[in-house]
Amino acid sequence: FTTALHYLRYEWSWLAISSPGTLPARLLRLRERLGELLLPKQRRGRECPRVVKKLPSRYPIKQVRSAK
């Protein structure tokens, strides 16, 4: 996002001082360049599947050790 924003600001500053006859070509180049800056839509798969964690108990559990 920030790369595209910086590029837009840079190009707009040049569009302000360029001649009106070059605007359509510059705007076309701007659209093509911004299309190249888009990120791909595919994502990596999960390395570990999601699991539901056990809820903590409200009361402490007392461990009884067996006498041997």
HUCOR-V53811 format. One record per backbone hydrogen bond with DSSP energy under -1.0 kcal/mol. CO is the residue of the C=O (numbers start at 1). NH is the residue of the N-H. E is the energy in kcal/mol with one decimal. If there is no record, write none. Layout:
co->(CO	CO)
nh->(NH	NH)
e->(E	E)
This chain:
co->(1	2	3	4	5	6	7	8	9	10	11	12	19	22	23	24	25	26	27	28	29	30	31	32)
nh->(5	6	7	8	9	10	11	12	13	14	15	16	22	26	27	28	29	30	31	32	33	34	35	36)
e->(-2.4	-2.6	-2.2	-2.5	-2.4	-2.1	-2.7	-2.8	-1.6	-1.4	-2.4	-1.6	-1.4	-2.3	-2.9	-2.1	-2.2	-2.3	-2.2	-2.1	-2.5	-2.4	-1.8	-1.3)
